[in-house]
């Protein structure tokens, strides 16, 4: 048997164990917010220890975590080195958005039905805790004289931007890999992604009794004017096209709004949070200045209204670094062999914390277990799910890829 065939055979023989590992990970909630993620890291470390993999636990200082709006973060690193050569990091995040409503399966059950595993983070991205762990275990079982090393980076701050996940590990000097594969889906290899600006806008008016509304200033009416101006920008954004395959144009979304005190009170304050996606060709500084100007001009047109604007997140887009080509080529080669179709290299409209590795000069790609689109996975929606055969084949692709680069 070839090295690739031996890797495949080991993964097949241990696949039931891999699925059970993923089920255990899904059963520990990591809803962010509130972001109490240290218990999941502790459970993951216990499970890894059962495989003979020692996970370094790196807790982020509590004051930093609270300042970011979360409760606890412990990031994990597993290191394996076989000799001189490059270090390849495999990164997946454990934090996820809360499950929300509409589930027909227990979001923390890890239930198996019709060849799929169901649960929050089953696809994004606790699945790739399993992909990468069992790819590493298969490489170890091979006993080949590899040249280099592998690190597993399991982090817990992707939903809030990654600065306390990969960003924190890199700033603390705890890791400096040469190449990176980060959690993704199986049918394409991602080399670029959008950036994201998130702002919190507080609109101030003056409260008044609803029976005498002229004595107040309606903050909600002011917010409506601002929102109309912001949503009108989307028409202009549709004319701005990216040259990166898989990425279309910029867009803006308001994801949360709250305000007022009661139905019989003129609202004196309204707060909303917006998300502005940036294509790789855009300048984030210019984008933020333009959005702020749009808000301020709309507010100025409403007498008595004032606004406060607070940046929540500025995530740069990810652009391909020259050294990522060996990763791209190996994943495409093995993906074609195992999935029976071409695996295109492309961009995604998502933003991820992978950009933090790229900003540190570490070439990387996004590839892991999952379907062709986020929509198919139900990520961030009810009944998130993963095809188990995608998990099996993606584990083989990653193991083969790392083997090729280190053999």
C-alpha positions as CSV (number, residue, x, y, z in Angstrom):
1,X,0.0,0.0,0.0
2,X,1.1,3.6,-0.7
3,X,1.3,6.1,2.1
4,X,-1.9,7.7,1.0
5,X,-3.7,4.3,1.0
6,X,-2.4,3.5,4.4
7,X,-3.7,6.9,5.7
8,X,-7.1,6.3,4.1
9,X,-7.3,2.8,5.6
10,X,-6.5,4.0,9.1
11,X,-9.1,6.8,8.9
12,X,-11.7,4.3,7.7
13,X,-10.9,1.9,10.5
14,X,-11.2,4.7,13.1
15,X,-14.1,6.6,11.6
16,X,-16.7,5.6,14.1
17,X,-14.4,6.8,16.8
18,X,-14.0,10.1,15.0
19,X,-17.8,10.6,14.8
20,X,-18.1,9.8,18.6
21,X,-15.4,12.5,19.2
22,X,-17.4,15.0,17.2
23,X,-20.6,14.1,19.1
24,X,-18.9,14.8,22.4
25,X,-17.7,18.2,21.2
26,X,-21.2,19.2,20.0
27,X,-22.7,18.2,23.4
28,X,-20.7,20.9,25.3
29,X,-22.4,24.3,24.5
30,X,-20.2,27.2,23.3
31,X,-22.8,29.8,22.6
32,X,-21.2,33.2,22.0
33,X,-22.6,35.3,23.5
34,X,-22.3,34.7,26.4
35,X,-19.0,33.1,25.4
36,X,-18.2,30.9,28.4
37,X,-15.9,28.7,26.3
38,X,-13.3,27.4,28.8
39,X,-15.3,24.3,29.7
40,X,-15.4,23.2,26.1
41,X,-11.6,23.6,25.9
42,X,-11.2,21.5,29.1
43,X,-13.4,18.8,27.7
44,X,-11.6,18.8,24.4
45,X,-8.2,18.5,26.2
46,X,-9.5,15.5,28.1
47,X,-10.7,13.8,24.9
48,X,-7.4,14.5,23.2
49,X,-5.5,13.1,26.1
50,X,-7.4,9.9,25.6
51,X,-5.8,9.7,22.2
52,X,-2.3,10.3,23.6
53,X,-2.3,14.0,22.4
54,X,-1.3,16.5,25.1
55,X,-3.0,19.8,24.6
56,X,-1.4,22.9,26.0
57,X,-4.1,25.0,27.7
58,X,-3.6,28.8,27.3
59,X,-6.3,30.8,29.2
60,X,-6.8,34.3,28.1
61,X,-6.7,36.8,31.0
62,X,-10.2,37.3,32.4
63,X,-10.1,41.1,32.2
64,X,-9.4,40.9,28.4
65,X,-12.2,38.4,27.9
66,X,-14.7,40.5,29.8
67,X,-13.7,43.6,27.9
68,X,-14.5,41.8,24.7
69,X,-17.9,40.8,26.0
70,X,-17.3,37.2,26.7
71,X,-17.0,35.1,29.9
72,X,-14.0,32.7,29.4
73,X,-11.6,31.6,26.8
74,X,-8.9,28.9,26.9
75,X,-7.1,28.3,23.6
76,X,-5.5,24.9,22.9
77,X,-2.3,23.9,21.1
78,X,-1.2,20.4,20.3
79,X,2.3,20.0,18.9
80,X,3.8,17.1,17.0
81,X,7.3,17.2,15.5
82,X,9.0,14.5,13.5
83,X,12.2,16.3,12.3
84,X,13.5,19.4,10.7
85,X,11.1,21.0,8.3
86,X,8.1,23.3,8.1
87,X,5.3,23.5,10.8
88,X,1.8,23.2,9.5
89,X,-0.9,24.5,11.7
90,X,-4.5,23.2,11.6
91,X,-6.9,25.7,13.1
92,X,-10.6,25.4,14.0
93,X,-12.8,27.5,16.3
94,X,-15.1,26.1,18.9
95,X,-17.2,29.2,19.7
96,X,-20.6,29.5,17.9
97,X,-23.7,31.7,17.8
98,X,-26.6,30.5,20.0
99,X,-28.9,28.0,18.4
100,X,-32.0,30.2,18.1
101,X,-35.5,28.7,17.4
102,X,-36.9,26.2,15.0
103,X,-34.8,23.1,15.7
104,X,-36.2,19.7,15.1
105,X,-33.1,18.1,16.6
106,X,-31.5,18.8,20.0
107,X,-28.9,21.5,19.1
108,X,-26.5,19.9,21.7
109,X,-27.4,16.2,21.0
110,X,-25.0,15.3,18.2
111,X,-27.8,13.1,16.8
112,X,-27.1,10.9,13.8
113,X,-29.8,10.5,11.2
114,X,-29.7,9.6,7.5
115,X,-25.9,9.7,7.4
116,X,-25.8,13.2,9.0
117,X,-24.8,14.5,12.4
118,X,-27.0,17.3,13.7
119,X,-26.2,20.0,16.2
120,X,-24.9,23.5,16.7
121,X,-21.3,23.7,15.4
122,X,-21.6,20.2,13.8
123,X,-20.5,21.9,10.5
124,X,-18.9,25.1,11.6
125,X,-16.5,24.3,13.0
126,X,-16.3,21.6,15.7
127,X,-16.4,19.2,12.7
128,X,-12.8,20.3,11.9
129,X,-11.7,19.6,15.5
130,X,-12.4,16.1,14.4
131,X,-11.0,16.4,10.8
132,X,-7.7,17.7,12.0
133,X,-7.3,15.6,15.1
134,X,-7.9,12.3,13.2
135,X,-5.7,13.5,10.3
136,X,-2.9,14.0,12.8
137,X,-3.6,10.6,14.4
138,X,-3.5,8.9,11.0
139,X,-0.1,10.6,10.3
140,X,1.3,9.4,13.6
141,X,0.0,5.8,13.0
142,X,1.7,5.8,9.6
143,X,5.2,5.9,11.3
144,X,6.7,7.5,8.3
145,X,9.9,9.5,8.6
146,X,8.3,13.0,8.2
147,X,10.3,16.2,8.1
148,X,8.6,19.0,10.0
149,X,5.7,19.2,12.4
150,X,2.0,19.7,12.9
151,X,0.2,21.9,15.4
152,X,-3.5,21.8,16.2
153,X,-4.8,25.2,17.1
154,X,-8.3,25.0,18.7
155,X,-9.4,28.5,19.5
156,X,-12.5,30.2,20.9
157,X,-13.0,33.8,19.5
158,X,-14.0,33.5,15.9
159,X,-17.5,34.9,16.4
160,X,-16.2,38.1,18.0
161,X,-13.3,38.5,15.5
162,X,-10.5,36.2,16.6
163,X,-8.3,38.7,18.4
164,X,-8.4,36.6,21.6
165,X,-8.2,33.4,19.6
166,X,-5.5,33.1,16.9
167,X,-4.6,36.7,17.3
168,X,-3.8,36.2,21.0
169,X,-1.7,33.1,20.4
170,X,0.3,34.9,17.8
171,X,0.8,38.1,19.8
172,X,1.9,36.0,22.8
173,X,4.6,34.3,20.7
174,X,3.1,30.9,21.5
175,X,3.1,29.8,17.9
176,X,4.7,30.7,14.6
177,X,3.8,28.1,12.0
178,X,5.0,28.2,8.4
179,X,1.7,27.2,6.8
180,X,-1.9,27.0,7.8
181,X,-5.0,25.1,7.0
182,X,-8.1,26.5,8.8
183,X,-11.7,25.2,9.2
184,X,-13.8,25.3,6.0
185,X,-15.8,23.1,3.6
186,X,-14.9,20.2,1.4
187,X,-15.8,21.2,-2.1
188,X,-13.5,24.3,-2.5
189,X,-10.3,25.6,-1.1
190,X,-10.6,29.2,0.0
191,X,-7.7,31.5,-0.5
192,X,-9.4,34.9,0.1
193,X,-12.3,36.3,2.0
194,X,-14.2,39.5,2.7
195,X,-13.5,41.9,5.5
196,X,-16.0,43.1,8.0
197,X,-16.8,46.4,9.8
198,X,-19.3,46.3,12.7
199,X,-20.5,49.4,14.3
200,X,-22.9,50.1,17.2
201,X,-24.9,53.3,16.6
202,X,-26.8,55.0,19.5
203,X,-29.4,57.5,18.4
204,X,-30.3,60.1,21.1
205,X,-33.6,62.0,21.3
206,X,-35.7,63.2,24.2
207,X,-38.3,61.1,26.0
208,X,-41.8,62.4,26.4
209,X,-45.3,61.3,27.2
210,X,-47.1,59.9,24.1
211,X,-50.0,62.2,24.8
212,X,-47.8,65.3,24.3
213,X,-45.2,64.0,21.8
214,X,-44.2,67.5,20.7
215,X,-42.4,67.9,24.0
216,X,-39.9,65.2,23.1
217,X,-37.7,64.2,20.2
218,X,-38.4,60.8,18.8
219,X,-35.1,58.8,18.6
220,X,-36.8,56.0,16.6
221,X,-37.9,58.4,13.9
222,X,-34.2,59.6,13.7
223,X,-33.0,56.0,13.6
224,X,-35.4,55.3,10.7
225,X,-33.9,58.2,8.7
226,X,-30.4,56.8,9.4
227,X,-31.4,53.3,8.5
228,X,-33.0,54.4,5.2
229,X,-29.8,56.2,4.3
230,X,-27.7,53.1,5.1
231,X,-29.9,50.6,3.3
232,X,-29.9,52.9,0.3
233,X,-26.1,52.4,0.1
234,X,-26.7,48.8,-0.9
235,X,-27.9,49.9,-4.3
236,X,-24.5,51.6,-4.9
237,X,-22.6,48.7,-3.4
238,X,-24.1,46.3,-5.9
239,X,-22.2,48.2,-8.7
240,X,-18.8,47.5,-7.0
241,X,-17.6,44.1,-8.2
242,X,-14.8,42.0,-6.8
243,X,-12.3,40.3,-9.2
244,X,-12.1,37.4,-6.8
245,X,-14.1,34.3,-7.8
246,X,-16.7,33.5,-5.2
247,X,-17.0,37.1,-3.9
248,X,-19.5,39.5,-5.5
249,X,-19.9,43.0,-4.0
250,X,-19.9,44.8,-0.7
251,X,-23.1,45.0,1.3
252,X,-24.5,46.3,4.6
253,X,-26.9,44.7,7.1
254,X,-28.4,45.9,10.4
255,X,-28.6,42.8,12.5
256,X,-29.9,44.2,15.9
257,X,-32.0,47.1,17.0
258,X,-33.5,48.0,20.4
259,X,-34.8,51.1,22.1
260,X,-37.7,52.9,23.9
261,X,-39.2,52.2,27.3
262,X,-42.9,51.7,26.7
263,X,-45.6,52.0,24.1
264,X,-46.9,55.2,25.6
265,X,-43.5,56.9,25.7
266,X,-41.8,58.8,22.9
267,X,-38.5,56.8,22.7
268,X,-35.5,58.8,23.8
269,X,-32.8,56.4,22.7
270,X,-32.4,53.7,20.0
271,X,-29.4,51.5,19.6
272,X,-28.7,49.4,16.5
273,X,-25.7,47.3,15.3
274,X,-24.6,47.1,11.7
275,X,-22.4,44.8,9.7
276,X,-20.6,46.2,6.5
277,X,-18.9,43.5,4.5
278,X,-15.9,44.6,2.5
279,X,-14.5,43.0,-0.6
280,X,-10.7,42.4,-0.7
281,X,-10.2,45.4,-3.1
282,X,-11.7,47.9,-0.6
283,X,-9.7,50.1,1.9
284,X,-11.2,49.4,5.4
285,X,-10.2,52.9,6.7
286,X,-12.0,54.5,3.8
287,X,-15.1,52.3,4.2
288,X,-15.4,53.1,7.9
289,X,-15.1,56.9,7.2
290,X,-17.8,56.7,4.5
291,X,-20.2,54.7,6.7
292,X,-19.7,57.1,9.6
293,X,-20.3,60.1,7.3
294,X,-23.5,58.6,6.0
295,X,-24.8,58.1,9.5
296,X,-23.9,61.6,10.7
297,X,-25.3,63.3,7.6
298,X,-28.7,61.5,8.0
299,X,-28.8,62.3,11.7
300,X,-28.1,66.0,11.0
301,X,-31.2,66.2,8.9
302,X,-33.4,65.4,11.9
303,X,-33.7,68.3,14.4
304,X,-32.8,67.4,18.0
305,X,-31.2,64.1,17.1
306,X,-27.6,63.2,18.0
307,X,-25.6,60.0,17.5
308,X,-22.8,58.1,19.0
309,X,-20.9,55.6,16.8
310,X,-18.7,52.9,18.4
311,X,-16.7,50.4,16.4
312,X,-17.2,46.8,17.5
313,X,-15.0,45.1,14.9
314,X,-12.8,45.9,12.0
315,X,-11.7,42.7,10.4
316,X,-9.5,43.0,7.3
317,X,-10.1,40.9,4.3
318,X,-7.8,37.9,3.6
319,X,-5.8,38.0,0.4
320,X,-3.7,35.1,-0.9
321,X,0.0,35.0,0.2
322,X,2.4,33.6,-2.4
323,X,3.5,30.7,-0.2
324,X,0.1,29.1,-0.1
325,X,0.4,27.4,-3.5
326,X,1.7,24.0,-2.2
327,X,-1.3,23.8,0.1
328,X,-3.7,24.7,-2.7
329,X,-2.3,22.2,-5.2
330,X,-2.2,19.3,-2.7
331,X,-5.7,19.9,-1.5
332,X,-7.0,20.2,-5.1
333,X,-5.2,17.0,-6.1
334,X,-6.4,14.9,-3.2
335,X,-9.9,16.5,-3.2
336,X,-10.3,15.5,-6.9
337,X,-9.2,11.9,-6.2
338,X,-11.5,11.5,-3.1
339,X,-14.5,13.5,-4.0
340,X,-14.5,12.8,-7.7
341,X,-14.7,16.4,-8.9
342,X,-12.5,19.5,-9.2
343,X,-11.9,21.5,-6.0
344,X,-11.8,25.2,-7.2
345,X,-9.6,27.7,-5.4
346,X,-11.8,30.7,-4.7
347,X,-12.9,33.4,-2.3
348,X,-15.8,33.5,0.1
349,X,-18.0,36.4,1.3
350,X,-17.6,35.3,4.9
351,X,-14.9,36.7,7.1
352,X,-12.8,34.5,9.4
353,X,-10.1,34.8,12.0
354,X,-7.7,33.1,9.4
355,X,-6.9,36.6,8.3
356,X,-4.9,37.1,11.5
357,X,-2.4,34.4,10.3
358,X,-2.2,36.1,6.9
359,X,-1.6,39.4,8.6
360,X,1.3,37.8,10.5
361,X,2.8,36.6,7.1
362,X,1.7,33.0,7.4
363,X,0.4,31.6,4.1
364,X,-2.8,29.7,4.6
365,X,-6.0,28.3,3.1
366,X,-9.5,27.4,4.4
367,X,-10.4,23.8,3.9
368,X,-12.2,21.2,6.0
369,X,-15.4,19.1,6.4
370,X,-18.7,20.5,5.0
371,X,-21.0,20.9,2.0
372,X,-20.7,23.2,-1.0
373,X,-22.3,26.2,0.7
374,X,-23.0,27.7,4.1
375,X,-26.7,27.5,3.2
376,X,-26.6,23.7,2.8
377,X,-25.0,23.3,6.3
378,X,-27.6,25.4,8.0
379,X,-24.8,27.1,9.9
380,X,-26.1,29.9,12.1
381,X,-29.6,28.5,11.5
382,X,-31.8,25.8,13.0
383,X,-30.8,22.1,12.4
384,X,-27.2,22.7,11.5
385,X,-25.8,19.4,10.1
386,X,-22.9,17.7,8.4
387,X,-22.8,14.8,6.0
388,X,-20.6,12.2,7.7
389,X,-19.1,11.1,4.3
390,X,-17.8,14.7,3.9
391,X,-16.1,14.4,7.3
392,X,-14.5,11.1,6.3
393,X,-13.2,12.3,2.9
394,X,-12.1,15.7,4.2
395,X,-10.1,14.0,6.9
396,X,-8.3,11.9,4.3
397,X,-7.6,15.0,2.1
398,X,-6.0,16.9,5.0
399,X,-4.0,13.9,6.1
400,X,-2.7,13.3,2.6
401,X,-1.9,17.0,2.1
402,X,0.1,17.2,5.2
403,X,1.9,14.0,4.4
404,X,2.9,15.3,1.0
405,X,4.3,18.5,2.4
406,X,6.2,16.8,5.2
407,X,7.2,13.4,3.6
